[in-house]
């Protein structure tokens, strides 16, 4: 899809030789391999580049490609801020913040402490039966057909059903929610992103008011009733909390499942290994999280600092690409090779104080999806002559038609 980027303004402190293109631009798609082609090419250049169109809306940002630099920035809340790393609230002229993802110390700690008990391994283990039942239901719906469009038939439907139940949202609105999510995370047009943001926020405010009047056993009610340092959440905090859940719950697990099954469909020896020994699935998921990191988040420099001879000044945006981190040749030997015995120390769930609060739920959903699909579907591959196209920004197969002998 071709569109015009805004003319970039390159600050005076940015060396000309570090201004390089960055392939993972929100709202674009590609038929190239995002990992073996695009990420590998970035790793042939400097440790840190300045990309004219890396930030949502097509504006500039620094892009560190080394895992060690990303880890350092994740931890460095003195020099780098998570606040307002996404454009959503500003696009609609509001003051809420995605919480706790975009909160800095000292605000981040109390909010995270409030939320953590909901997403502990013990808490999400209680969901095992329901998650497995949903996975089986979806796989059985197409198992005898010999084919499925994996993204639409499973990768979105299965984890989003789990998320919608946790949030207490109506299943019949799934199509509308997915349309909003696509515009939020896979569109370059700021007007369309703003319109989707407004729709989501208006809807969430209605649901928040409904839970105040009629509490339920769901995450929106949890937010309404929770206390942070002895006080209920403000209206802005509630919107930011529920919006953050909406963004994370409707896309990230679906994205990772799609990428992992793309790998298994094109590396059938790995598929066979997991069928032969399903106990390898948890380690396999960690290795594929490393090899197929999908998410780019952002930081804003708030205090001058030099990293690898590159000076960051206050106001500079920084693109934190887990895609590049997972393919860093200085961190991982032979990064293009997927080895299920690698046990990688990846950053695909983030790192440091902002590590993904929902990672235990995500891991459980991915594991169960793989266990039940492999148990019910024989050897599968990508449909003949289909060339996989991926969204960039949040890297995700647009379509993934799989076929097998029914």
C-alpha positions in Angstrom: 0.0 0.0 0.0 1.6 3.3 -1.1 1.0 6.5 0.8 2.8 9.7 1.4 4.9 10.1 4.6 5.2 13.5 6.1 8.5 15.2 5.3 10.8 14.2 8.1 12.6 16.8 10.2 16.0 15.5 11.2 17.4 17.3 14.3 20.8 18.9 14.2 22.2 16.4 16.8 21.5 13.4 14.5 24.6 12.4 12.4 23.7 12.1 8.8 25.3 8.7 8.4 22.8 7.3 11.0 19.7 8.3 9.2 18.5 5.0 7.7 15.2 3.5 6.7 13.4 1.3 9.1 11.1 -1.4 7.6 8.6 -1.9 10.4 6.3 1.0 9.8 2.8 1.0 11.2 0.1 0.8 8.5 2.3 -0.9 5.9 2.4 -4.5 4.6 5.0 -6.6 2.8 5.4 -9.9 1.0 9.1 -10.0 2.1 10.1 -12.1 5.0 10.0 -9.6 7.9 12.5 -11.5 9.9 15.0 -13.2 7.6 15.0 -10.4 5.1 14.1 -7.1 6.7 15.4 -7.6 10.3 18.5 -9.2 9.0 19.2 -6.2 6.8 18.9 -3.8 9.7 21.5 -5.8 11.7 24.0 -5.2 8.9 24.1 -1.5 9.8 25.0 0.6 12.9 24.0 -0.4 16.4 21.6 2.6 16.5 19.9 4.3 13.6 17.7 7.3 13.2 14.7 6.3 11.1 12.6 9.1 9.5 9.3 7.2 9.7 9.5 4.8 12.6 7.0 6.4 15.0 3.2 6.0 14.4 2.1 8.6 12.0 5.3 8.4 10.1 7.6 10.6 12.2 11.2 10.0 13.2 12.6 7.9 16.0 15.9 6.4 17.1 16.0 2.6 16.6 18.5 0.5 18.7 18.9 -2.9 17.2 21.0 -4.6 19.9 19.2 -6.5 22.7 21.6 -5.2 25.3 20.7 -1.6 24.4 17.0 -2.4 24.6 17.4 -4.0 28.0 19.3 -0.9 29.2 16.6 1.5 27.9 13.8 -0.6 29.3 15.3 -0.3 32.8 16.5 3.4 32.5 13.5 5.3 33.8 15.8 8.3 34.6 16.5 9.0 31.0 13.6 7.4 29.2 9.9 7.8 29.7 7.1 5.4 28.8 4.5 8.1 29.2 2.4 8.8 26.0 4.4 6.3 23.9 1.3 5.8 21.8 -0.7 8.6 20.2 -4.2 7.4 21.1 -5.3 9.8 23.8 -3.7 12.8 22.2 -5.4 12.1 18.9 -8.8 12.5 20.5 -7.8 15.4 22.8 -7.9 13.5 26.1 -5.7 13.2 29.1 -5.9 9.5 30.0 -2.8 7.2 29.7 -2.6 3.5 28.8 -2.1 2.1 32.3 0.1 0.7 33.5 2.1 0.4 30.2 2.7 4.1 29.8 3.2 5.1 33.4 6.6 6.1 34.8 7.8 5.9 38.4 6.5 6.6 41.0 3.0 6.2 39.4 3.8 2.9 37.7 4.6 0.8 40.8 1.3 1.2 42.7 -0.8 0.6 39.6 1.2 -2.5 38.7 0.9 -3.8 42.3 -2.9 -3.4 42.0 -3.2 -5.4 38.8 -0.6 -8.1 39.3 -2.7 -10.5 41.4 -5.2 -10.8 38.5 -2.6 -12.2 36.2 -0.4 -14.4 38.4 0.4 -17.9 37.2 -2.0 -19.3 39.9 -4.8 -16.9 38.8 -4.5 -17.8 35.1 -4.2 -21.5 35.8 -7.8 -21.4 37.0 -8.8 -20.5 33.4 -7.1 -23.7 32.0 -10.3 -25.6 31.5 -12.2 -22.9 29.7 -9.3 -21.9 27.5 -8.8 -25.5 26.4 -12.5 -26.0 25.7 -12.5 -22.9 23.5 -9.4 -24.1 21.6 -11.0 -27.6 21.0 -14.3 -26.0 19.9 -12.6 -23.9 17.2 -10.3 -26.6 15.9 -13.1 -29.1 15.7 -15.2 -26.7 13.7 -12.8 -27.0 10.7 -10.8 -30.2 11.4 -12.7 -32.3 8.9 -12.6 -29.7 6.1 -8.9 -30.2 5.3 -8.3 -26.4 5.3 -8.7 -23.2 7.3 -7.8 -19.6 7.0 -5.9 -19.7 10.2 -5.9 -16.0 11.1 -9.7 -15.6 10.7 -10.8 -19.1 11.8 -8.5 -19.5 14.8 -5.8 -17.0 15.6 -8.2 -14.2 16.2 -11.3 -16.1 17.3 -9.8 -18.3 20.0 -7.7 -15.8 22.2 -10.2 -13.0 21.6 -13.0 -15.1 23.0 -11.0 -15.7 26.1 -10.2 -12.0 26.4 -13.9 -11.0 25.8 -15.0 -13.3 28.6 -12.5 -11.9 31.0 -13.6 -8.3 30.1 -17.3 -9.2 30.2 -17.8 -8.0 26.6 -20.4 -9.4 24.3 -19.2 -12.0 21.8 -21.5 -10.8 19.1 -19.5 -7.5 19.0 -16.3 -9.4 18.1 -16.4 -8.2 14.4 -16.7 -4.6 15.4 -14.0 -4.9 18.0 -11.6 -6.4 15.4 -12.4 -3.6 13.0 -11.5 -1.0 15.6 -8.3 -2.9 16.5 -7.2 -3.1 12.9 -7.5 0.6 12.6 -5.7 1.2 15.9 -2.7 -1.0 15.2 -2.5 -1.6 11.5 -3.4 1.7 9.9 -1.1 4.6 8.9 -4.0 7.2 8.6 -4.1 9.2 11.8 -7.7 10.3 11.1 -8.8 6.6 11.0 -6.7 5.8 14.1 -8.4 8.7 15.9 -11.9 7.6 14.8 -11.2 4.1 16.1 -9.8 5.4 19.4 -12.9 7.6 19.9 -15.2 4.6 19.2 -13.4 2.3 21.6 -13.2 4.9 24.4 -16.9 5.8 24.1 -17.8 2.1 24.2 -15.5 1.5 27.2 -17.0 4.5 29.1 -20.5 2.9 28.6 -19.2 -0.4 29.9 -17.6 1.3 32.9 -20.9 3.0 33.8 -22.7 -0.3 33.4 -20.3 -2.0 35.8 -20.8 0.7 38.4 -24.5 0.1 38.3 -24.3 -3.7 37.9 -21.0 -5.2 39.0 -20.0 -8.6 37.5 -17.1 -11.0 37.7 -14.9 -9.4 35.0 -11.9 -7.1 34.6 -13.9 -4.0 34.0 -15.7 -4.5 37.3 -12.3 -5.2 38.9 -11.1 -1.8 37.6 -14.2 0.0 38.9 -13.9 -1.6 42.4 -10.1 -1.7 42.7 -8.2 0.6 45.0 -4.7 2.0 44.4 -3.0 3.2 47.5 -6.4 3.3 49.3 -8.3 5.2 46.6 -10.5 4.2 43.7 -9.3 4.8 40.2 -10.1 8.2 38.6 -12.2 8.3 35.4 -9.0 8.8 33.4 -7.3 5.9 35.1 -10.2 3.6 34.4 -10.3 4.6 30.7 -6.5 4.1 30.5 -6.7 0.7 32.2 -9.5 -0.7 30.1 -8.1 0.7 26.9 -4.7 -0.9 27.6 -6.5 -4.2 28.2 -8.4 -3.8 24.9 -5.2 -3.1 22.9 -3.3 -6.0 24.4 -6.2 -8.5 24.5 -7.4 -8.2 21.0 -4.2 -8.4 19.0 -0.9 -9.6 20.6 -1.8 -13.2 21.3 -3.4 -13.6 17.9 -0.3 -12.1 16.3 2.0 -14.5 18.1 -0.1 -17.6 17.4 -0.3 -16.6 13.7 3.5 -16.3 13.4 4.2 -19.5 15.3 1.9 -21.5 13.1 3.4 -19.9 10.0 6.7 -21.3 11.2 5.3 -24.8 11.8 3.5 -24.8 8.4 6.8 -24.0 6.7 9.1 -26.0 8.9 7.3 -29.3 9.0 10.2 -31.1 10.7 9.6 -28.8 13.7 5.9 -29.6 13.5 6.7 -33.3 13.5 9.0 -32.9 16.5 6.2 -31.3 18.6 3.7 -33.9 17.6 6.1 -36.6 18.7 6.8 -34.9 22.0 4.3 -32.3 23.1 6.3 -31.7 26.3 8.6 -29.6 24.0 5.9 -27.1 23.3 6.6 -24.6 26.1 10.3 -24.3 25.1 9.3 -24.2 21.5 7.0 -21.2 22.2 9.8 -19.3 23.9 12.1 -19.9 21.0 9.5 -18.8 18.5 8.8 -15.7 20.7 12.5 -14.9 20.3 12.7 -15.6 16.5 9.4 -14.0 15.6 9.2 -11.0 17.9 6.3 -8.9 16.7 5.9 -5.8 18.8 7.5 -2.3 18.7 6.8 0.0 21.6 8.2 3.4 22.2 10.1 5.5 24.7 10.7 9.3 24.9 14.1 10.6 26.0 13.6 13.0 28.9 17.3 13.6 29.9 20.3 13.7 27.7 22.3 10.4 27.5 24.9 8.8 25.2 24.6 5.2 24.2 27.1 3.6 21.9 28.5 7.0 21.0 24.9 8.2 20.0 23.5 11.2 21.9 19.8 11.1 22.7 18.3 14.5 23.6 15.0 15.3 25.5 12.0 14.8 23.2 13.6 12.2 21.0 11.5 9.2 20.4 12.9 5.7 20.6 11.4 2.6 18.8 11.9 -0.5 20.9 11.7 -3.3 18.3 11.4 -6.8 19.7 11.7 -8.0 16.1 15.3 -6.7 15.9 16.1 -7.8 19.5 15.1 -11.4 18.8 17.4 -11.5 15.7 20.4 -9.8 17.2 23.5 -11.8 16.2 25.4 -10.5 19.1 22.9 -12.0 21.5 21.8 -15.2 19.8 24.1 -17.5 17.8 22.7 -18.2 14.3 19.6 -16.0 15.1 17.8 -17.1 11.9 17.8 -20.8 13.0 14.9 -21.8 15.2 16.1 -24.4 17.8 13.6 -25.7 20.3 16.4 -26.5 22.8 17.8 -22.9 22.8 16.0 -21.6 25.9 16.4 -18.0 24.9 16.4 -15.0 27.2 14.3 -12.9 24.9 12.6 -9.5 25.4 9.4 -10.2 23.3 7.3 -9.6 26.4 9.3 -6.5 27.2 11.8 -6.3 30.0 12.2 -4.7 33.4 9.4 -2.9 35.3 7.1 -2.8 32.2 7.3 -6.5 31.3 4.0 -7.6 30.0 1.5 -8.0 32.8 -0.5 -10.6 30.8 2.4 -12.8 29.8 1.4 -15.8 31.9 -2.1 -15.8 30.3 -0.5 -15.3 26.9 1.8 -18.3 27.4 -1.0 -20.5 28.5 -3.2 -19.6 25.5 -0.3 -20.2 23.1 0.5 -23.5 24.7 -3.0 -24.8 24.7 -3.6 -23.6 21.1 -0.6 -25.6 19.9 -1.4 -28.7 22.0 -5.0 -28.9 20.8 -4.3 -28.0 17.1 -1.5 -30.5 16.8 -3.5 -33.2 18.5 -6.5 -32.8 16.1 -5.0 -31.6 12.8 -2.6 -33.8 10.8 0.5 -32.5 9.0 -0.3 -29.1 7.6 1.3 -26.6 5.3 0.6 -23.2 3.8 -1.8 -23.5 0.8 0.0 -24.0 -2.5 0.9 -20.7 -4.3 -0.1 -18.5 -1.4 2.4 -15.9 -0.7 2.1 -14.7 2.9 1.7 -10.9 3.3 2.4 -9.4 6.7 1.3 -6.3 8.5 4.3 -4.3 9.7 4.5 -2.2 12.9 2.8 -5.0 14.8 4.1 -7.9 12.6 1.2 -10.2 11.7 0.2 -12.4 8.8 -2.7 -10.8 6.9 -4.0 -14.2 5.9 -2.6 -17.7 6.6 -4.4 -20.4 4.6 -3.4 -23.8 5.9 -4.2 -27.2 4.3 -4.0 -30.8 5.4 -5.3 -34.3 4.4 -8.7 -34.5 6.2 
